Amino acid sequence: VQLQASGGGLVQAGGSLRLSCAAPGSIFSIADMGWYRQAPGKQRELVAAISSGGSTNYADSVKGRFTISRDNTKTTVSLQMSSLKPEDTAVYFCVADLSKHRLGPIWGQGTLVTVSS
């Protein structure tokens, strides 16, 4: 099982990007979904998460700038990123959190976001 992430790229500071991640329906319907990021030399950190019921939470550093959403019909989770800053530069990973089902997480391949100043 694999998640397919897309949408990374190079953008100037202040710009916007939208990341998307597709998951198999059998996983998506029961999983809380999230986006993490890892900048060079730093630990992977949670950016945003959305529960299977639609509840969201965000890292303080992205509140008001990023929006996570899920499309249960298309079984995709998206991260709309606005007002991007150079410090948002990182590899972004989507994840299906199945911990409430006593299963391990399923990670997607990373997608690189580079924000130039």
C-alpha positions as CSV (number, residue, x, y, z in Angstrom):
1,V,0.0,0.0,0.0
2,Q,1.4,3.4,-0.9
3,L,0.2,6.9,-0.8
4,Q,0.9,9.1,-3.9
5,A,1.9,12.7,-3.1
6,S,2.2,15.4,-5.7
7,G,2.3,19.2,-6.1
8,G,5.6,20.2,-4.8
9,G,7.8,22.7,-6.6
10,L,9.7,26.0,-6.5
11,V,7.8,29.1,-5.5
12,Q,8.8,32.6,-4.4
13,A,8.2,33.8,-0.9
14,G,4.6,35.0,-0.5
15,G,3.4,32.5,-3.1
16,S,1.1,29.5,-2.9
17,L,1.3,25.8,-3.6
18,R,-1.2,23.0,-3.2
19,L,-0.1,19.5,-2.3
20,S,-2.3,16.5,-2.9
21,C,-2.0,12.9,-1.7
22,A,-4.1,10.0,-2.9
23,A,-4.8,6.9,-0.8
24,P,-6.6,3.6,-1.5
25,G,-10.2,3.9,-0.5
26,S,-10.0,1.1,2.0
27,I,-7.3,3.0,3.9
28,F,-8.6,6.5,3.5
29,S,-12.0,5.9,4.9
30,I,-10.7,4.8,8.3
31,A,-7.5,6.9,8.6
32,D,-6.7,10.2,10.1
33,M,-4.5,11.9,7.5
34,G,-1.7,14.3,7.9
35,W,1.2,16.1,6.3
36,Y,4.7,16.2,7.8
37,R,7.8,18.0,6.6
38,Q,11.5,17.6,7.0
39,A,13.9,20.4,6.3
40,P,17.6,19.7,5.8
41,G,19.3,18.9,9.1
42,K,16.0,19.0,11.0
43,Q,13.6,16.4,12.4
44,R,10.4,15.5,10.7
45,E,7.6,17.6,12.1
46,L,3.8,17.6,11.9
47,V,2.4,20.4,9.7
48,A,-1.3,19.6,9.7
49,A,-3.6,16.7,10.3
50,I,-7.3,16.0,9.6
51,S,-9.2,13.2,11.3
52,S,-11.5,10.8,9.5
53,G,-14.4,13.0,10.9
54,G,-12.9,16.2,9.6
55,S,-11.3,17.7,12.7
56,T,-8.1,19.6,11.9
57,N,-5.0,20.7,13.8
58,Y,-2.0,22.7,12.6
59,A,1.5,23.5,13.7
60,D,1.7,27.0,15.2
61,S,4.1,27.9,12.4
62,V,1.6,27.4,9.7
63,K,-1.7,28.4,11.3
64,G,-3.5,30.9,9.2
65,R,-1.4,30.1,6.1
66,F,-2.0,26.5,5.4
67,T,-5.3,24.6,5.1
68,I,-5.7,20.8,5.1
69,S,-8.7,19.2,3.6
70,R,-9.9,15.8,2.6
71,D,-12.1,14.7,-0.3
72,N,-13.7,11.4,0.8
73,T,-15.1,10.8,-2.8
74,K,-11.7,11.1,-4.4
75,T,-9.9,9.7,-1.4
76,T,-7.3,12.5,-1.4
77,V,-6.0,14.8,1.2
78,S,-4.7,18.2,0.2
79,L,-2.6,20.9,1.8
80,Q,-3.2,24.4,0.5
81,M,-0.2,26.5,1.4
82,S,-0.3,30.3,1.1
83,S,2.0,33.1,2.1
84,L,4.9,30.8,1.9
85,K,8.1,31.6,3.6
86,P,11.7,30.4,2.9
87,E,11.5,28.5,6.2
88,D,8.7,26.4,4.8
89,T,11.2,24.8,2.4
90,A,11.3,21.1,3.1
91,V,10.3,17.7,1.8
92,Y,6.6,17.2,2.6
93,F,5.2,13.8,3.4
94,C,1.6,12.7,3.6
95,V,0.7,10.0,6.1
96,A,-2.3,7.8,6.9
97,D,-2.5,7.4,10.6
98,L,-4.1,4.2,11.6
99,S,-3.1,4.1,15.2
100,K,-6.7,4.1,16.4
101,H,-7.0,0.8,14.5
102,R,-3.8,-0.5,16.1
103,L,-2.0,-0.4,12.8
104,G,1.1,1.4,11.8
105,P,1.2,4.5,9.7
106,I,1.4,4.5,6.0
107,W,3.7,7.1,4.5
108,G,3.8,8.5,1.0
109,Q,6.9,9.4,-0.9
110,G,8.0,13.0,-0.1
111,T,7.5,15.9,-2.4
112,L,9.9,18.8,-2.3
113,V,8.8,22.3,-1.6
114,T,11.3,25.1,-2.1
115,V,10.5,28.7,-1.3
116,S,12.9,31.3,-2.6
117,S,13.4,34.6,-0.9
